[in-house]
Amino acid sequence: MTSKIPATVVTGFLGAGKTSLIRHLLEQSRGRRLALLINEFGSLGIDKAIIGGCGIPTCREEDVIELANGCICCTVADDFLPAMTTILARTPAPEHIIIETSGLALPKPLVQAFAWPEVKTQVTVDGVLVVVDAPAVLAGRFATDPAALRQQRAADPALSHDESPLEELFEEQLLCADLVLVNKADQVGADELDRIEAAIRPHLRPTVRLLWTTHGRVDPVVALGMEIGAEDDLLTRRSHHDDGEEHGHDDFESFVIDVPPVADPAQIETRLREAACRFDILRIKGFLAVAGKPLRQVVQAVGSRVERYYDRPWRAGEEQSGSLVVIGQRGLDPAAVREVILGESAA
């Protein structure tokens, strides 16, 4: 393993804090050469742009590869392997590779890809790190709602899940974990920690560590020094798809909303909360242009929890306009969501 480049797979549900974790690891890299492979479910790459706007000197444009509009667990041969070939061809070679999966990705197929001969000789999976959203677990976001499941099946008889798509995805990610970061611990009470851990532990292998974090802050030695060799440990990582059943992401969809410059971003924030509650949107993220402000504003929304902050000045020649990626379960009405977020009246 010492002759191979270690790679850490960072996975976790939409909005759990994967990008915050990676920003923290970059800030604490101490000059270590890191290569990033970032995967987005939506067609618009937001996470790469956020990391690129963080102002970290060691984070160079050429060190980040983005794969948008899909999950690499489904496009290993078409997307992941060519991207890894590009990373491995660099001189000097990276000292560590960090792969941020889409929030809807299954980690096991990706780990399996590291057993391919063209990758296995050069790279090893240091470990699979799963970031978990503590408030979302506490709210029961990943627990089966029998009534909701019956309603989904009535609307679409093709659905055959014995559990909700969110619950299955949550379990898939935890079943493959080597380290779990239960993030946003500052947003839950001390008396609620046991309940959250009780919802997570049954899906973990006995040796998996669980740590509580805020803003993804964890010692890089812990996150990037597991030395597991996960590609050689596939049999212990159970999956709902071990029987050969194909997996896909037909239960989820995304679309982009273009947002003209806004005078009052707080008003947009209120509308985002309204849209999230009305349409049960899973994730909204993107950027806003605020009239009269020379800075780009980042928007991160998970359900009704919304965060906004300015990350960098608009660059010379850069179009000052906003875009938001909306991700939810299948059946979203893009026009209706757009009307609420933009404050438009129905035609």
C-alpha positions as CSV (number, residue, x, y, z in Angstrom):
1,M,0.0,0.0,0.0
2,T,2.9,2.4,0.7
3,S,3.8,2.5,-3.0
4,K,0.2,3.4,-4.0
5,I,-1.5,6.8,-3.9
6,P,-4.2,6.7,-1.2
7,A,-7.7,7.9,-2.2
8,T,-10.5,8.8,0.2
9,V,-14.1,8.4,-0.9
10,V,-16.2,11.1,0.8
11,T,-19.9,10.3,0.5
12,G,-23.1,11.2,2.4
13,F,-26.6,12.5,1.6
14,L,-27.4,15.8,0.0
15,G,-26.4,18.7,2.2
16,A,-24.7,16.7,4.9
17,G,-21.5,18.9,4.7
18,K,-19.2,17.0,2.3
19,T,-18.0,20.2,0.7
20,S,-17.4,21.9,4.0
21,L,-15.3,18.9,5.1
22,I,-13.2,19.0,1.9
23,R,-12.6,22.8,2.3
24,H,-11.4,22.1,5.9
25,L,-9.1,19.4,4.7
26,L,-7.7,21.7,2.0
27,E,-7.1,24.4,4.5
28,Q,-5.2,22.0,6.8
29,S,-3.3,20.3,4.0
30,R,0.1,21.9,5.0
31,G,1.3,21.8,1.4
32,R,0.4,18.2,0.7
33,R,-0.5,17.7,-2.9
34,L,-4.2,16.8,-3.0
35,A,-6.2,16.0,-6.1
36,L,-10.0,16.4,-6.0
37,L,-12.6,14.6,-8.0
38,I,-16.1,16.1,-7.4
39,N,-19.3,14.5,-8.6
40,E,-22.6,16.4,-8.9
41,F,-26.0,14.9,-9.5
42,G,-27.3,18.1,-11.2
43,S,-26.2,19.5,-14.5
44,L,-24.7,22.6,-12.9
45,G,-21.5,22.2,-11.0
46,I,-21.8,24.1,-7.7
47,D,-19.3,22.3,-5.4
48,K,-16.3,22.9,-7.6
49,A,-17.2,26.6,-7.8
50,I,-17.6,26.8,-4.1
51,I,-14.2,25.2,-3.4
52,G,-12.6,27.4,-6.1
53,G,-14.0,30.5,-4.4
54,C,-12.6,29.6,-1.0
55,G,-9.3,31.4,-1.5
56,I,-7.1,28.5,-0.4
57,P,-3.7,29.0,-2.1
58,T,-3.0,25.3,-2.4
59,C,-6.3,24.6,-4.2
60,R,-5.4,25.1,-7.8
61,E,-7.9,24.9,-10.7
62,E,-6.0,22.1,-12.3
63,D,-6.1,20.0,-9.1
64,V,-10.0,19.7,-9.3
65,I,-11.9,17.6,-11.8
66,E,-15.7,17.8,-11.9
67,L,-18.1,15.2,-13.1
68,A,-21.6,16.7,-13.3
69,N,-25.1,15.5,-14.3
70,G,-25.1,12.1,-12.8
71,C,-23.6,9.8,-10.2
72,I,-20.3,8.1,-10.8
73,C,-21.5,5.0,-9.2
74,C,-23.5,4.5,-12.4
75,T,-20.9,5.7,-14.9
76,V,-17.7,4.2,-13.6
77,A,-16.4,3.2,-17.0
78,D,-17.5,6.3,-18.9
79,D,-16.6,9.0,-16.3
80,F,-14.7,7.8,-13.3
81,L,-12.0,5.8,-14.9
82,P,-11.1,8.4,-17.5
83,A,-11.0,11.0,-14.7
84,M,-8.7,8.9,-12.7
85,T,-6.4,8.4,-15.7
86,T,-6.2,12.1,-16.0
87,I,-5.3,12.6,-12.4
88,L,-2.7,9.8,-12.4
89,A,-1.0,11.2,-15.5
90,R,-0.1,14.5,-13.7
91,T,3.5,15.4,-12.8
92,P,4.2,15.5,-10.0
93,A,1.7,12.9,-9.0
94,P,-0.8,13.8,-6.2
95,E,0.0,12.6,-2.7
96,H,-3.6,11.9,-1.9
97,I,-6.8,11.8,-4.0
98,I,-10.2,12.9,-2.5
99,I,-13.3,11.9,-4.3
100,E,-16.5,13.6,-3.3
101,T,-19.5,11.6,-4.6
102,S,-22.9,13.0,-5.4
103,G,-25.2,13.0,-2.4
104,L,-27.3,10.3,-4.2
105,A,-24.4,8.0,-5.0
106,L,-23.9,4.4,-3.8
107,P,-20.3,4.1,-2.6
108,K,-19.8,0.4,-3.1
109,P,-19.8,0.4,-6.9
110,L,-17.2,3.1,-6.8
111,V,-15.0,1.2,-4.4
112,Q,-15.3,-1.8,-6.7
113,A,-13.9,0.2,-9.5
114,F,-10.6,0.5,-7.7
115,A,-10.1,-3.2,-8.2
116,W,-9.8,-2.6,-12.0
117,P,-6.3,-3.4,-13.1
118,E,-5.5,0.1,-14.5
119,V,-6.4,1.6,-11.2
120,K,-5.4,-1.0,-8.6
121,T,-1.7,-1.0,-9.5
122,Q,-1.5,2.8,-8.7
123,V,-4.2,3.7,-6.2
124,T,-5.7,2.2,-3.0
125,V,-8.8,3.3,-1.2
126,D,-7.6,4.7,2.1
127,G,-11.1,4.6,3.4
128,V,-14.8,5.5,2.8
129,L,-15.8,8.5,4.9
130,V,-19.5,9.1,5.3
131,V,-20.8,12.5,6.3
132,V,-24.2,12.3,8.1
133,D,-26.5,15.3,8.6
134,A,-27.4,15.0,12.4
135,P,-30.5,17.2,12.3
136,A,-31.9,15.3,9.3
137,V,-31.5,12.0,11.1
138,L,-33.2,13.4,14.2
139,A,-36.1,14.7,12.0
140,G,-36.6,11.2,10.6
141,R,-35.7,12.1,7.0
142,F,-34.2,8.6,6.4
143,A,-36.9,6.6,8.2
144,T,-39.6,4.8,6.3
145,D,-43.0,6.6,6.3
146,P,-45.5,3.9,5.4
147,A,-48.2,6.3,4.5
148,A,-45.9,8.3,2.2
149,L,-44.6,5.1,0.6
150,R,-48.1,3.9,-0.2
151,Q,-48.8,7.3,-1.7
152,Q,-45.7,7.1,-3.9
153,R,-46.6,3.6,-5.1
154,A,-50.2,4.7,-5.9
155,A,-48.8,7.5,-8.0
156,D,-46.2,5.3,-9.7
157,P,-46.8,1.5,-9.7
158,A,-43.3,1.0,-11.1
159,L,-41.9,1.7,-7.6
160,S,-41.1,-1.5,-5.8
161,H,-39.2,-0.4,-2.8
162,D,-39.9,-2.1,0.5
163,E,-38.5,1.1,2.1
164,S,-38.2,4.7,1.0
165,P,-35.5,5.6,-1.6
166,L,-34.0,7.9,1.0
167,E,-33.8,5.2,3.6
168,E,-32.2,2.7,1.2
169,L,-29.6,5.3,0.1
170,F,-28.9,6.2,3.8
171,E,-28.3,2.5,4.6
172,E,-26.1,1.9,1.5
173,Q,-23.8,4.7,2.4
174,L,-23.4,3.6,6.0
175,L,-23.0,0.0,5.1
176,C,-19.8,0.9,3.1
177,A,-18.4,3.3,5.7
178,D,-15.0,3.1,7.4
179,L,-15.4,6.3,9.3
180,V,-18.7,8.3,10.0
181,L,-18.7,12.0,10.7
182,V,-22.0,13.0,12.2
183,N,-22.0,16.6,11.1
184,K,-23.8,19.7,12.3
185,A,-23.6,18.5,15.9
186,D,-24.0,22.1,17.0
187,Q,-27.5,22.1,15.6
188,V,-28.8,19.3,17.9
189,G,-29.1,19.1,21.7
190,A,-26.8,17.0,23.9
191,D,-29.8,15.0,25.0
192,E,-30.5,14.0,21.3
193,L,-27.1,12.5,20.5
194,D,-28.0,9.0,21.7
195,R,-31.1,8.9,19.5
196,I,-29.2,10.0,16.5
197,E,-26.4,7.4,17.1
198,A,-29.0,4.7,17.7
199,A,-30.4,5.3,14.2
200,I,-26.9,5.0,12.6
201,R,-25.1,2.3,14.5
202,P,-27.2,-0.7,13.3
203,H,-26.0,-0.1,9.7
204,L,-22.3,0.1,10.6
205,R,-19.8,-2.7,10.7
206,P,-18.4,-3.2,14.3
207,T,-15.0,-1.6,13.6
208,V,-16.4,1.6,12.1
209,R,-15.6,4.8,14.1
210,L,-18.3,7.5,14.6
211,L,-17.2,11.1,15.3
212,W,-19.3,14.2,16.0
213,T,-18.3,17.3,14.0
214,T,-19.3,20.8,13.2
215,H,-18.7,22.3,9.8
216,G,-16.8,19.2,8.9
217,R,-13.9,20.0,11.1
218,V,-11.9,16.9,11.8
219,D,-8.2,16.2,12.1
220,P,-6.9,15.4,8.5
221,V,-4.7,12.7,10.0
222,V,-7.9,10.9,11.1
223,A,-9.8,11.6,7.8
224,L,-7.0,10.9,5.4
225,G,-5.0,8.3,7.3
226,M,-7.2,5.3,7.6
227,E,-5.1,2.9,5.5
228,I,-7.9,0.5,5.0
229,G,-7.4,-0.7,1.5
230,A,-11.2,-0.9,1.0
231,E,-11.0,-2.4,-2.5
232,D,-9.7,-5.6,-0.9
233,D,-12.5,-5.6,1.8
234,L,-15.6,-5.7,-0.4
235,L,-17.1,-8.8,1.0
236,T,-17.7,-7.2,4.5
237,R,-19.5,-4.2,2.9
238,R,-23.1,-5.4,2.4
239,S,-25.4,-3.8,-0.1
240,H,-29.0,-4.0,-1.1
241,H,-27.7,-4.8,-4.6
242,D,-25.3,-7.7,-3.8
243,D,-27.8,-10.0,-5.5
244,G,-27.2,-8.4,-8.9
245,E,-30.2,-6.1,-8.8
246,E,-29.4,-3.0,-10.8
247,H,-29.5,0.4,-9.1
248,G,-30.4,3.7,-10.6
249,H,-31.5,7.2,-9.6
250,D,-34.9,7.3,-11.2
251,D,-36.4,8.2,-7.8
252,F,-34.7,11.6,-7.9
253,E,-34.5,14.5,-10.3
254,S,-32.9,18.0,-10.5
255,F,-33.3,21.2,-12.5
256,V,-31.7,24.6,-12.6
257,I,-33.4,28.0,-11.9
258,D,-31.7,31.1,-13.3
259,V,-32.1,34.0,-10.8
260,P,-31.7,37.6,-12.0
261,P,-29.9,40.0,-9.6
262,V,-31.9,40.4,-6.4
263,A,-32.3,43.5,-4.3
264,D,-33.2,41.6,-1.1
265,P,-31.6,38.1,-0.7
266,A,-33.4,37.6,2.6
267,Q,-36.7,37.6,0.6
268,I,-35.3,34.8,-1.6
269,E,-34.3,32.9,1.6
270,T,-37.9,33.1,2.8
271,R,-39.2,31.8,-0.5
272,L,-36.6,28.9,-0.5
273,R,-38.0,27.8,2.8
274,E,-41.6,28.0,1.5
275,A,-40.7,26.0,-1.6
276,A,-38.8,23.4,0.4
277,C,-41.8,22.8,2.7
278,R,-44.4,23.0,0.0
279,F,-42.7,20.6,-2.4
280,D,-40.6,18.5,0.0
281,I,-37.4,19.6,-1.8
282,L,-34.3,17.8,-0.6
283,R,-31.6,20.2,-1.6
284,I,-31.1,23.7,-3.1
285,K,-27.7,25.2,-3.7
286,G,-26.1,27.8,-5.9
287,F,-25.3,31.4,-6.2
288,L,-27.0,34.8,-6.1
289,A,-26.0,38.2,-7.5
290,V,-27.1,40.9,-5.1
291,A,-27.8,44.3,-6.6
292,G,-25.2,46.8,-5.7
293,K,-22.8,44.2,-4.2
294,P,-19.5,43.3,-5.8
295,L,-19.5,39.9,-4.1
296,R,-21.0,36.5,-5.1
297,Q,-23.4,35.1,-2.6
298,V,-23.5,31.3,-1.9
299,V,-26.8,29.7,-1.0
300,Q,-27.0,26.3,0.7
301,A,-30.4,24.9,1.6
302,V,-31.3,21.6,3.1
303,G,-35.0,21.4,3.6
304,S,-36.0,24.6,5.5
305,R,-32.5,25.2,6.8
306,V,-30.9,27.9,4.6
307,E,-27.4,29.3,4.8
308,R,-26.2,32.4,2.8
309,Y,-22.7,34.0,2.7
310,Y,-20.5,36.0,0.4
311,D,-17.5,33.9,-0.8
312,R,-15.6,36.1,-3.3
313,P,-15.8,39.1,-5.6
314,W,-17.3,38.8,-9.0
315,R,-14.4,38.4,-11.5
316,A,-13.8,40.8,-14.4
317,G,-16.0,39.8,-17.3
318,E,-18.0,37.3,-15.2
319,E,-21.7,37.5,-15.7
320,Q,-23.3,38.7,-12.5
321,S,-26.3,36.5,-12.3
322,G,-27.6,33.7,-10.1
323,S,-28.3,30.1,-10.5
324,L,-29.8,27.5,-8.2
325,V,-29.9,23.8,-8.5
326,V,-33.0,22.1,-7.1
327,I,-32.9,18.4,-6.2
328,G,-35.9,16.3,-5.0
329,Q,-37.7,13.1,-5.4
330,R,-39.3,12.4,-8.7
331,G,-42.5,14.3,-9.4
332,L,-41.4,17.8,-8.7
333,D,-43.1,20.5,-10.7
334,P,-40.2,22.8,-11.9
335,A,-42.6,25.6,-13.0
336,A,-44.4,25.7,-9.7
337,V,-41.1,25.6,-7.7
338,R,-39.7,28.4,-9.9
339,E,-42.8,30.5,-9.3
340,V,-42.5,30.3,-5.6
341,I,-38.7,30.9,-5.4
342,L,-38.8,33.8,-7.9
343,G,-42.0,35.3,-6.5
344,E,-43.7,35.0,-9.9
345,S,-47.4,34.8,-10.4
346,A,-48.8,31.8,-12.3
347,A,-49.6,32.6,-15.9
